[in-house]
Amino acid sequence: MHEMSLCESVVRILEDNARSQGFGRVKTVWLEVGALSGVEIEAMRFSFDAVTRGTLADRAKLELIALPGEAWCMQCAKSVEVQQRFDACPTCGSYQLQVTGGDELKIKELEVE
């Protein structure tokens, strides 16, 4: 379950930002999660709660913002939405797709005190 290590990385980022920006507690974390990122949403929620216990983000609310998978179809020259890697183009059926978005996981916003 790599979501646990992802959450540990998020906590390290929060701690670094707390030192540099002078806040003591995180109340809410908004994470953008792309459909092609390979992140299991429920595992991420569980891991976040487990990893943040006893940290500056203890009992923080986790808000996940789902981003669609996007790809460029080389066959029909269109930007298309895809649900998973190696999907066919929903327009022309080609498999010649290049992922252009939806593979990210990033901290979008924080509510702190």
ZIGI-V603427 format. One record per backbone hydrogen bond with DSSP energy under -1.0 kcal/mol. NH is the residue of the N-H (numbers start at 1). CO is the residue of the C=O. If there is no record, write none. Layout:
# ZIGI-V603427
nh=NH co=CO
nh=NH co=CO
This chain:
# ZIGI-V603427
nh=6 co=2
nh=7 co=3
nh=8 co=4
nh=9 co=5
nh=10 co=6
nh=11 co=7
nh=12 co=8
nh=13 co=9
nh=14 co=10
nh=15 co=11
nh=16 co=12
nh=17 co=13
nh=18 co=14
nh=19 co=15
nh=20 co=16
nh=21 co=17
nh=22 co=18
nh=26 co=56
nh=27 co=111
nh=28 co=111
nh=29 co=61
nh=30 co=109
nh=31 co=63
nh=32 co=106
nh=33 co=65
nh=34 co=104
nh=35 co=67
nh=36 co=102
nh=37 co=34
nh=44 co=40
nh=45 co=41
nh=46 co=42
nh=47 co=43
nh=48 co=44
nh=49 co=45
nh=50 co=46
nh=51 co=47
nh=52 co=48
nh=55 co=52
nh=58 co=55
nh=60 co=57
nh=61 co=27
nh=63 co=29
nh=65 co=31
nh=67 co=33
nh=70 co=101
nh=71 co=80
nh=72 co=98
nh=73 co=78
nh=74 co=96
nh=77 co=73
nh=80 co=71
nh=82 co=69
nh=87 co=84
nh=89 co=94
nh=93 co=89
nh=97 co=95
nh=98 co=72
nh=100 co=70
nh=101 co=70
nh=106 co=32
nh=108 co=30
nh=109 co=30
nh=111 co=28
nh=113 co=25
